[in-house]
Amino acid sequence: MRITIDNDAAKFVVRLADTEMILGQRLCEMCSNGPFLEEDIALSNVALDLIGRAEQLYKIVSEIENKGLSADDYAYRRNEREYFCLKLVEQPNTDFAWTITRSYLHDVYANEVFKQLLKSDIPNLAGLSEKVLIEIRYNLTHARDWMLRLGIGTEESNSRVQGAVDQMFRYVPEIFHWDVVDNKYLSDTAAIEKSWKSEVSALLKEANIKEPELMDVVMRDYREGFHSEFLGHILTEMQFLPRAYPDAKW
């Protein structure tokens, strides 16, 4: 079954949903793999927040499109080129520093986006934004604290965060490559970019991490369904059971 999304509002919301869903799936991989029990539970809770957020966003997409598709259909029955998530969130859990860095860069972005969506005229999105901002700010605080602890910790922890930042920054320019749809539903995309850069620059300086320069060249964009080599593998694992047992209720 090929699922196409035709409405501009639905296209905008599904980008948010896919980004939260895939990051949630990535953090699910950290269950029982945290550095200690308390952090293992914390990462699992963040994953649940992200997947729950994605489910609510998919429901909004379903209502806008009105094609008889459920949130599960959007999550589990689209292929790689039909997904529209930031490449940043597809990146693997190479080590704990990578996991934290990826979450931090995402959370700063998500916090700014959902703040603007508090005044969204897309049905139900403003109310959802008010609710999820509480989660996002908590998760951002958690990721920010770890960035500082690792950055100013040991020589080894600093080196690992620096490597993670160097790698993750390759995917940052894509975030701010706004298109017509983004500009239609976000009130001030320039403010999002400015706030993101200000927050991240200040944190990296405090954490004794050298901030990489952002690339001028933007890779083929996630908004057009282009992804890193990792997304297909994520979807294979995530979608196996729903596709194998399509009539099952989750």
C-alpha positions as CSV (number, residue, x, y, z in Angstrom):
1,M,0.0,0.0,0.0
2,R,1.4,3.4,-1.0
3,I,0.5,6.2,1.3
4,T,0.7,9.7,-0.2
5,I,0.1,12.9,1.7
6,D,-1.5,15.7,-0.3
7,N,-2.5,18.4,2.1
8,D,0.1,21.0,3.0
9,A,-0.9,21.1,6.6
10,A,-0.6,17.3,6.8
11,K,2.8,17.4,5.1
12,F,4.0,19.8,7.7
13,V,2.7,17.8,10.6
14,V,3.9,14.5,9.3
15,R,7.5,15.9,9.2
16,L,7.2,16.6,12.9
17,A,5.7,13.2,13.6
18,D,8.3,11.2,11.6
19,T,11.2,13.1,13.3
20,E,9.8,12.3,16.7
21,M,9.0,8.7,15.8
22,I,12.4,7.9,14.5
23,L,14.3,9.5,17.3
24,G,12.0,7.6,19.7
25,Q,12.9,4.3,17.9
26,R,16.6,5.1,18.2
27,L,16.3,5.7,21.9
28,C,14.4,2.5,22.3
29,E,17.6,0.8,21.2
30,M,19.2,2.2,24.3
31,C,16.8,0.2,26.6
32,S,19.2,-1.9,28.9
33,N,22.2,-0.2,27.2
34,G,22.4,2.9,29.3
35,P,25.6,3.6,31.3
36,F,23.8,2.9,34.6
37,L,20.3,1.9,35.7
38,E,18.9,5.4,36.4
39,E,20.0,6.7,33.0
40,D,18.7,3.6,31.3
41,I,15.3,4.4,32.7
42,A,15.6,8.0,31.8
43,L,16.4,7.3,28.1
44,S,13.5,4.8,28.0
45,N,11.1,7.4,29.3
46,V,12.3,10.0,26.7
47,A,11.7,7.4,24.0
48,L,8.1,6.9,25.3
49,D,7.6,10.7,25.3
50,L,8.7,10.9,21.6
51,I,6.7,7.9,20.4
52,G,3.6,9.2,22.3
53,R,4.1,12.6,20.7
54,A,4.5,11.1,17.3
55,E,1.2,9.1,17.7
56,Q,-0.7,12.3,18.5
57,L,0.8,14.0,15.5
58,Y,-0.1,11.1,13.3
59,K,-3.7,11.3,14.5
60,I,-3.8,15.0,13.5
61,V,-2.4,14.0,10.0
62,S,-5.2,11.3,9.8
63,E,-7.9,13.9,10.6
64,I,-6.5,16.4,8.1
65,E,-6.2,13.9,5.3
66,N,-9.5,12.1,6.1
67,K,-8.5,9.0,4.0
68,G,-9.5,6.4,6.7
69,L,-5.9,5.8,7.7
70,S,-4.9,5.4,11.4
71,A,-1.9,6.6,13.2
72,D,-0.5,3.1,13.0
73,D,-0.9,3.2,9.2
74,Y,1.2,6.3,9.0
75,A,3.9,4.9,11.3
76,Y,4.1,1.3,10.1
77,R,2.9,1.2,6.5
78,R,5.0,3.8,4.7
79,N,8.4,2.9,3.1
80,E,11.6,4.8,3.4
81,R,10.9,7.3,0.6
82,E,7.5,8.1,2.1
83,Y,9.1,9.1,5.5
84,F,10.0,12.7,6.1
85,C,12.2,12.8,9.2
86,L,15.4,14.9,9.8
87,K,18.5,12.9,8.9
88,L,19.9,14.0,12.3
89,V,17.6,11.7,14.2
90,E,18.5,8.7,12.0
91,Q,22.1,8.6,13.2
92,P,23.1,5.6,15.2
93,N,23.8,5.2,18.9
94,T,27.6,4.8,18.2
95,D,28.2,5.6,21.9
96,F,26.6,7.4,24.8
97,A,28.0,10.7,23.7
98,W,26.5,10.3,20.2
99,T,23.1,9.5,21.8
100,I,23.1,12.5,24.0
101,T,24.5,14.9,21.3
102,R,21.8,13.8,18.8
103,S,19.1,14.3,21.4
104,Y,20.4,17.7,22.5
105,L,20.5,19.1,19.0
106,H,17.0,17.8,18.3
107,D,15.5,19.0,21.6
108,V,16.7,22.6,21.0
109,Y,15.1,22.5,17.6
110,A,11.9,20.9,18.8
111,N,11.6,23.4,21.7
112,E,11.7,26.4,19.3
113,V,9.3,24.8,16.8
114,F,6.6,23.8,19.2
115,K,6.8,27.2,20.9
116,Q,5.7,28.8,17.7
117,L,3.1,26.2,17.2
118,L,1.3,27.3,20.3
119,K,-0.5,29.7,18.0
120,S,-1.0,27.3,15.2
121,D,-4.3,27.3,13.3
122,I,-4.0,23.6,12.4
123,P,-6.7,21.9,14.3
124,N,-5.6,20.4,17.6
125,L,-1.9,21.3,17.0
126,A,-1.8,24.3,19.4
127,G,-3.3,22.3,22.3
128,L,-0.9,19.4,21.7
129,S,2.1,21.8,21.5
130,E,1.2,23.2,24.9
131,K,1.2,19.7,26.4
132,V,4.4,18.4,24.7
133,L,6.5,21.5,25.5
134,I,6.5,20.4,29.1
135,E,8.1,17.1,28.0
136,I,10.5,18.7,25.5
137,R,11.8,21.2,28.1
138,Y,12.4,18.4,30.6
139,N,14.2,16.3,28.0
140,L,16.2,19.3,26.8
141,T,17.4,19.9,30.4
142,H,18.4,16.3,30.7
143,A,20.4,16.3,27.4
144,R,22.0,19.7,28.2
145,D,23.2,18.5,31.6
146,W,24.8,15.5,30.1
147,M,26.5,17.6,27.4
148,L,28.1,19.6,30.2
149,R,29.0,16.6,32.3
150,L,30.7,14.9,29.4
151,G,32.2,18.0,27.9
152,I,34.0,19.1,31.1
153,G,34.4,15.6,32.5
154,T,37.5,13.7,31.5
155,E,39.7,14.0,28.5
156,E,38.1,10.8,27.1
157,S,34.5,12.1,27.6
158,N,35.3,15.4,26.1
159,S,36.9,13.7,23.0
160,R,33.8,11.6,22.5
161,V,31.4,14.5,22.7
162,Q,33.6,16.5,20.3
163,G,33.6,13.6,17.8
164,A,29.8,13.3,18.1
165,V,29.3,17.1,17.6
166,D,31.6,17.1,14.6
167,Q,29.6,14.2,13.0
168,M,26.1,15.5,13.9
169,F,26.7,19.0,12.7
170,R,26.9,17.6,9.1
171,Y,23.1,17.2,9.4
172,V,22.2,20.6,10.9
173,P,22.1,22.8,7.7
174,E,19.2,20.6,6.5
175,I,17.1,21.6,9.5
176,F,17.1,25.2,8.4
177,H,16.6,24.6,4.7
178,W,13.0,25.8,5.1
179,D,10.6,25.4,2.2
180,V,7.2,26.9,1.3
181,V,5.4,24.4,3.6
182,D,7.5,25.3,6.6
183,N,7.1,29.0,6.1
184,K,3.4,28.6,5.7
185,Y,2.9,27.0,9.2
186,L,5.8,28.4,11.2
187,S,5.4,32.1,12.0
188,D,9.2,33.0,12.0
189,T,11.6,30.3,10.7
190,A,14.5,32.8,11.0
191,A,13.9,33.1,14.7
192,I,14.0,29.4,15.1
193,E,17.4,29.2,13.5
194,K,18.7,32.2,15.4
195,S,17.6,30.8,18.8
196,W,19.0,27.3,18.0
197,K,22.4,28.7,17.1
198,S,22.5,30.9,20.1
199,E,21.6,28.1,22.6
200,V,23.9,25.6,21.0
201,S,26.9,27.9,20.7
202,A,26.6,28.9,24.3
203,L,26.3,25.4,25.5
204,L,29.3,24.1,23.5
205,K,31.5,26.9,24.7
206,E,30.5,26.1,28.4
207,A,31.2,22.4,27.7
208,N,34.6,23.1,26.3
209,I,33.6,21.8,22.9
210,K,34.8,23.4,19.7
211,E,31.8,24.4,17.5
212,P,32.2,23.1,13.9
213,E,31.4,25.4,11.0
214,L,28.1,24.6,9.4
215,M,28.4,23.5,5.8
216,D,27.1,25.7,3.0
217,V,26.1,22.8,0.8
218,V,22.8,21.1,1.8
219,M,22.4,17.4,1.0
220,R,19.3,16.1,-0.8
221,D,16.6,17.1,1.5
222,Y,14.5,15.0,3.9
223,R,11.5,17.0,2.9
224,E,11.6,15.2,-0.5
225,G,12.0,11.8,1.1
226,F,15.8,11.5,0.9
227,H,17.6,9.9,3.9
228,S,20.8,8.5,5.2
229,E,21.7,4.9,4.8
230,F,20.3,4.2,8.3
231,L,16.6,4.9,7.9
232,G,15.8,1.7,5.9
233,H,17.3,-0.5,8.6
234,I,15.4,1.4,11.3
235,L,12.1,0.9,9.5
236,T,12.8,-2.8,8.8
237,E,13.0,-3.5,12.5
238,M,10.3,-1.1,13.6
239,Q,7.7,-2.2,11.0
240,F,8.3,-6.0,10.9
241,L,5.6,-7.1,13.3
242,P,2.8,-4.7,12.1
243,R,3.5,-5.8,8.5
244,A,3.7,-9.5,9.4
245,Y,0.4,-9.3,11.4
246,P,-1.5,-6.5,9.7
247,D,-4.8,-7.3,11.6
248,A,-3.2,-7.2,15.1
249,K,-4.2,-4.5,17.5
250,W,-1.4,-2.8,19.4
